[in-house]
């Protein structure tokens, strides 16, 4: 009986070793099969996006217009010279004289505006009138990158009048006629300017 037990022990060990080897082989095979399938599945990053057809009743989406670049770089030499003068300090009359003497360059109107706006805000009547012309839609003077604005033109003309320049009244009359025409055409902005006109 003791011999039977001794004979069975080596067989049991063999069966255990064989079972462990089979389990390790199966686990390794499953692991490599899983890893291989994970690498072959396309990810969201590599998959091409699906293009949906446009709906027939919707117009195609228009691209936004590209912004128009300024006619010169923001740090154009003439502008930089004017900024330096402003940083050092200048009186209003000298600012007006400098604005009038600037050389004819693309950025001249904007450089002059910086000087004239400063002088106009300090109460210089002529400067206020010229700044009003920059904003006045009836003016054909070069206004650089300054956008026409009848409300701003009105305010600057009023400032020129109060500073003692009666010539501003003629320009105000022309501006009022223009604003009334625009208001009659349905311009909300023109109606607001007329409503605030004194």
Helices and strands as residue ranges (DSSP letters): H 2-40, H 77-88, H 92-101, H 108-121, H 125-135, H 150-162, H 168-184, H 188-196
